[in-house]
């Protein structure tokens, strides 16, 4: 990307110079120049319409301000100035006055950028051409017309007045201080197309957000409605949030060995706040207080370096809700205004205008979700990473607000291996060129630095925030881990019978149900599965915690959902073979509070005897690698050294191609600035392979009352969120089976379509197993009952 002044291709013969392109007679017949508009107002005189220069300069100003965070203000201004250039055509102006003819108003600006501004102009052209429909490929097939085809299409003549209104620069360089990949020249060359695609998408984000906001403000002004983005009380400052956090942290007493260690970790992590922005790791064992320590560091670091917000990226929706609640509590009265919780299950419809206070509150939340304009954002890994590779304007609006932030990747080891290379490349690019500090936060730190990470694009200069992680793990050692060989279900049930308080974690729901059925007659037998709604699981967990506290029999079998930050404390845990990071997470449910000696707290790893419960091939590879490390590091299998060895061996065994299954990095490597596959990248980058469909379970009176209100409501404001604890996510196969059996039905489909699907056959929801969509017996029941 150093040849930023070189033209990309030559001008198409039909449009050698846009300012001298032929015009129709109506273009030049008037002695005075026509007045050009960006937006019309129905049934209002034209003097109330928004003029085109006003819109272009406002969008350019806002896009430039957004891009200034990553030293690209000039690029942001230009993409804003050019995005609606095609409105300087008389046919478009006639369309504003009521003509039914459709007019392409996006391609002219892309063509000017590509012809006049070299490589950087080519990158701007993607966003300009796609600011309504989305980013297209530079060349080749896609759902959208490729940029190369649009740039040579016939267009209505462009009126020359545009050059009076826009002072287009003759030269447009890369952002100041832009850093290429520096390990060696070949890797720098290979990485360049990725950096170009990333920059094109970031500038696209600046443009579409500015365009949305300016258009929205114009029409709000016309209607006399308040601009909620800028009116009313503002968001609390990071300094004010830190003050509240300090008050909250000051309540904790260092009155035990564990609490003194947590206080020491917190203090030493905060000492690193003055370190230069970039890449960090926070490697703290379970129980070390890393959640609040990471928040404290992020606020300190952001304030010290003038960064704008803190973004927590969390692998599971349930933990998004849990951590957001922790942050709101820690930030006291400022928590609700400061913390934006954004994930796919949270859907709000247009709020009612007859309640001004509720309207403004919900509207502000909705507006903040569009572009992450909040001091603290808590979101899912799916939302975060898929947005970084997205092509749709609605998904990309928020991207420029990631720049100049602190991003905390919680449970960083959960990044999917099949997308690890593009995920790592995105993390590196944010830190390298977008003033973003990224914290890899976990007890089981993946090895993403050279030379251990063999995936092709390792991270450089990752700095550890925790004080001596190896020592911390020794001081917080709470369990003994050993492999007990192969167990069939009878032997596994035998282990459960021998212990009065024990947790068994298996890899899939059918196996969990089989184990539970084998021991259901035992005192304290409980079962946890994602086929239970969250409210149901919370009730089961509350029972489990009480039984553990009262030292009553408590025998729980669960899928891996219990490993995701669930606060339970068993004296013994059985874990079927899995990756070493999963085993470490399972160990975090054993002797969690450190009230027993490690010798009295066992984590027993076992292999399945039955092929009925065989895991997918990828999980088998994780388990095989973990088995080898457990054998070689039997004395301390959960130490940072053992975890590093596990990840290094896993990456080496799988090889670079397995760390980028869709081949995104290879696809980009072969691209030029004018052939970037931006739409294809968005289509291929999917964190979750299978589509999950939500079903609402009328589990209790609150759920039933909320569903009843939804039937008659004019808006789903508040109701959608209130129903969230009652959702069960099903694969498309199960959803379709229940729909076909008429076991589920849409709520008020004339208003909501199929957005809210209710379980109407209560016989297929069990207090022990949750929703039985995959059980033939229960499905037959569904068909006969309905």
C-alpha positions, 0 to 999 in steps of 0.5 A, spaced: 500 500 500 505 504 499 504 506 491 498 510 494 498 515 488 498 510 482 492 509 478 488 503 478 486 501 471 485 506 466 479 511 465 473 507 461 472 510 454 465 513 455 467 517 461 474 520 460 473 526 464 467 526 468 466 534 468 466 534 460 461 528 460 456 530 455 449 533 458 442 533 455 439 539 453 436 540 460 442 540 463 445 547 460 439 550 458 438 555 464 442 561 465 443 560 472 445 553 475 440 549 478 439 548 485 441 541 487 438 537 493 440 531 497 433 530 501 426 532 499 420 533 504 413 531 502 408 536 501 413 542 503 416 547 499 423 546 496 426 551 501 425 546 506 429 541 503 436 539 505 441 542 499 446 537 497 452 541 499 449 542 506 449 534 506 455 532 503 459 537 507 456 535 514 457 527 512 464 529 510 465 533 517 462 527 521 466 522 517 472 525 518 471 526 525 470 519 526 476 517 521 481 522 525 481 517 531 485 512 526 489 518 523 485 518 517 481 525 517 482 527 510 480 520 507 473 520 512 472 527 509 473 525 502 468 519 502 463 523 505 464 529 500 463 524 494 458 519 497 452 522 494 455 525 488 450 522 483 445 527 486 448 532 482 444 529 476 438 532 473 434 525 473 435 524 480 433 531 482 427 530 478 426 523 482 426 528 488 420 532 485 416 525 484 419 522 478 418 514 478 425 513 475 430 510 479 437 513 479 443 510 481 446 516 485 452 512 488 457 510 483 459 517 480 462 518 487 466 511 486 468 513 479 471 520 481 475 517 487 477 511 483 480 515 477 483 521 481 485 518 488 489 512 486 489 506 490 486 510 496 481 512 492 480 505 490 479 503 497 474 509 498 470 507 492 467 500 495 464 504 501 461 510 496 458 505 491 456 500 497 453 506 502 446 503 501 446 496 498 453 494 502 460 492 500 461 488 493 466 484 491 471 488 487 471 483 481 467 476 480 461 474 482 456 476 488 449 477 490 451 485 489 454 487 482 461 487 482 465 494 483 468 493 477 462 493 473 459 499 476 465 503 475 464 502 467 456 502 467 452 508 463 450 513 468 446 520 467 451 526 466 454 529 472 453 537 472 459 540 473 457 545 479 459 539 483 467 541 483 464 548 485 462 545 492 467 540 493 474 542 493 477 535 492 484 534 493 489 532 488 492 527 492 490 522 498 495 518 502 494 513 507 493 515 514 499 518 517 503 513 521 500 507 517 504 501 519 505 495 515 506 488 517 514 487 519 516 480 520 519 480 513 518 483 506 514 477 504 509 477 510 508 484 509 506 483 502 501 478 503 498 482 509 497 488 505 491 486 501 488 484 508 490 491 511 487 494 505 480 491 506 480 492 513 481 500 511 476 500 506 471 497 511 473 502 517 472 508 512 465 505 510 463 505 517 465 512 518 461 514 512 454 510 513 454 512 520 455 519 518 450 519 513 445 515 517 446 521 523 445 527 518 439 524 514 436 522 521 437 529 524 435 533 518 428 529 518 427 530 526 428 537 525 423 538 519 418 534 524 420 538 530 422 532 534 428 532 539 435 529 536 436 524 542 443 523 540 445 530 542 439 532 547 438 530 554 443 528 559 450 525 556 453 519 557 458 519 564 465 520 562 470 514 563 473 518 569 466 518 573 466 511 572 472 510 574 471 514 581 464 509 582 468 503 581 474 505 586 468 506 591 466 499 589 472 496 590 474 499 596 469 495 600 472 489 599 477 487 604 483 483 604 481 478 610 484 472 607 489 469 603 485 469 597 482 476 598 489 478 599 492 475 592 486 478 589 487 485 591 495 484 589 493 482 582 488 488 582 493 493 584 499 490 579 494 490 573 492 497 574 500 499 575 500 497 567 495 502 565 500 507 563 503 502 558 503 504 551 497 502 547 497 495 544 496 488 545 496 485 552 494 478 556 491 477 562 492 470 565 489 469 571 486 463 574 479 462 576 477 465 582 483 471 581 478 476 580 480 478 573 473 480 571 473 487 575 481 487 574 480 487 567 475 493 568 479 497 572 485 496 567 481 498 561 478 504 565 485 507 567 488 505 561 483 509 556 483 515 561 491 515 561 491 515 553 485 518 551 481 512 548 474 513 548 470 507 550 471 499 553 468 494 549 468 487 553 467 481 548 464 475 551 463 468 548 456 466 550 450 470 551 448 468 558 455 471 560 454 477 556 448 478 561 452 476 567 458 480 566 453 486 564 450 486 571 456 485 574 459 492 571 452 495 572 453 494 580 460 496 580 459 502 577 453 504 582 448 509 579 452 510 573 451 503 571 445 503 567 447 509 563 454 507 562 453 500 560 450 498 553 449 490 552 448 488 545 447 481 542 443 478 537 437 476 542 436 483 544 431 486 539 427 492 540 421 495 536 419 502 535 417 505 542 410 508 543 410 516 543 405 516 548 410 515 554 415 521 552 420 518 558 420 511 556 420 513 548 426 517 549 430 512 554 429 506 549 430 510 543 437 512 546 438 505 547 436 503 540 441 509 537 447 507 541 446 499 539 446 502 532 453 504 532 456 502 539 456 510 542 457 508 549 462 508 554 462 501 556 459 496 551 458 488 553 457 484 546 458 477 544 464 474 540 459 473 534 457 480 534 464 483 534 468 478 529 462 478 524 462 485 524 469 486 523 468 482 516 461 484 515 459 488 508 452 490 510 451 498 512 447 496 519 453 491 521 458 496 519 456 502 522 459 501 529 466 499 527 469 506 527 467 506 534 472 500 536 478 504 534 480 508 539 478 503 544 480 498 549 477 491 547 477 486 552 477 479 549 474 475 555 475 467 555 480 469 549 481 461 547 474 460 545 476 463 538 474 458 533 480 454 531 477 454 524 477 462 524 483 463 528 488 466 523 483 471 520 481 473 528 488 474 530 489 478 524 483 482 525 486 483 533 493 485 530 490 490 525 486 494 530 492 494 535 497 496 529 493 501 526 486 503 529 489 506 536 486 500 540 488 496 546 486 489 546 487 485 552 487 477 551 483 475 558 483 468 560 485 463 565 488 458 559 491 463 555 492 461 547 499 461 544 498 466 539 505 469 538 511 467 534 514 462 534 509 458 537 503 460 533 504 456 526 498 459 523 502 464 519 500 471 522 502 471 529 501 477 534 507 481 536 509 484 542 503 481 547 505 484 554 502 480 560 498 484 565 498 479 571 504 479 576 508 472 574 502 468 572 506 461 574 506 463 581 499 465 581 497 458 579 501 455 584 498 460 589 491 459 587 492 451 586 485 448 588 485 441 585 488 435 583 487 433 575 488 425 573 485 421 568 482 415 570 481 411 563 475 409 559 468 409 563 462 406 560 455 409 562 454 404 568 461 405 571 460 413 570 453 412 574 457 408 579 462 414 580 456 418 581 453 414 586 460 413 590 460 421 591 454 425 595 456 431 592 459 431 584 458 434 578 459 430 571 460 434 565 459 431 558 460 433 551 453 433 548 446 433 550 444 426 549 449 423 553 447 428 559 440 425 558 443 418 558 447 419 564 442 423 568 436 417 567 441 412 570 442 416 576 435 419 577 433 415 583 439 418 587 438 423 592 440 430 589 440 428 582 439 434 577 440 435 570 442 442 566 442 443 558 441 448 553 434 445 552 432 448 558 430 456 558 435 460 562 430 461 567 429 454 568 437 453 569 437 459 574 432 455 578 436 449 578 443 452 579 439 456 585 437 449 588 444 446 587 448 452 590 443 451 596 444 443 597 452 444 596 451 450 602 447 445 606 452 439 605 446 435 602 447 430 597 447 433 590 449 430 584 449 434 577 450 432 570 451 437 565 453 439 558 459 444 558 454 450 559 456 450 566 463 451 565 462 458 562 463 462 568 457 459 572 459 460 580 458 453 583 463 449 588 463 441 588 468 437 591 469 433 585 468 433 578 468 428 572 469 431 565 469 427 559 475 428 555 475 435 551 480 440 550 485 442 556 482 449 556 475 445 557 478 441 562 481 447 566 474 450 566 471 444 569 476 444 574 474 452 576 467 448 578 471 444 583 473 447 590 472 454 587 472 458 594 478 454 596 475 451 602 478 444 601 485 442 600 487 440 593 488 433 595 481 433 597 478 436 591 479 431 584 477 433 577 477 426 574 478 426 566 475 420 563 474 417 556 467 414 553 467 407 552 461 408 547 461 410 540 454 413 541 457 419 545 462 420 540 464 427 539 465 431 532 472 430 529 475 436 531 473 435 538 477 428 538 483 432 536 482 437 542 481 431 546 487 427 543 492 433 544 489 434 551 491 427 553 498 427 551 499 434 555 496 430 561 500 425 560 507 429 560 505 434 565 501 430 570 504 433 576 501 440 574 497 439 568 493 446 569 499 450 569 501 456 564 506 452 561 502 446 560 496 450 557 501 453 552 504 447 550 497 444 549 495 450 544 502 450 541 501 442 539 494 443 537 496 449 532 502 445 530 498 438 529 492 442 525 496 446 521 495 453 518 489 451 513 485 448 519 486 455 522 482 458 516 477 453 514 474 458 509 480 460 506 479 467 507 487 469 508 488 466 502 483 469 498 485 476 500 493 474 499 491 473 491 487 480 491 489 487 488 486 494 491 481 493 485 479 486 486 478 485 494 473 480 495 469 484 501 462 481 500 465 474 499 469 475 506 462 477 509 459 471 507 464 466 508 466 469 515 461 465 520 462 464 527 456 459 528 455 454 522 448 452 524 442 457 524 439 457 531 432 459 532 429 461 538 422 458 541 419 462 547 417 457 553 411 459 557 415 457 563 412 461 569 406 466 570 411 472 568 412 468 561 405 467 560 403 474 562 408 477 558 406 473 552 399 475 553 401 482 553 405 481 547 399 479 543 395 486 544 401 490 544 403 496 539 410 495 540 415 490 543 419 495 547 421 492 554 417 485 552 422 482 548 427 483 553 423 480 558 422 474 554 429 473 553 430 468 560 424 464 557 428 462 550 430 456 548 435 456 541 434 450 537 437 448 530 433 449 524 432 442 524 428 442 531 425 448 530 422 446 523 420 439 526 416 442 532 413 447 527 410 442 522 408 438 529 404 444 531 408 444 537 410 451 536 406 457 534 407 465 532 405 470 537 400 475 533 403 474 526 399 479 523 404 484 527 410 480 528 410 475 523 414 469 526 419 473 530 416 471 537 414 463 536 411 460 543 411 453 545 404 451 545 404 444 547 407 444 554 407 436 554 414 436 550 417 441 556 420 437 562 422 439 568 428 434 568 430 435 560 427 441 558 425 441 550 424 434 547 425 436 540 430 431 538 426 425 542 421 421 537 417 419 543 415 426 545 415 428 538 409 423 537 406 425 543 406 432 540 403 430 533 397 426 537 396 432 543 395 438 538 
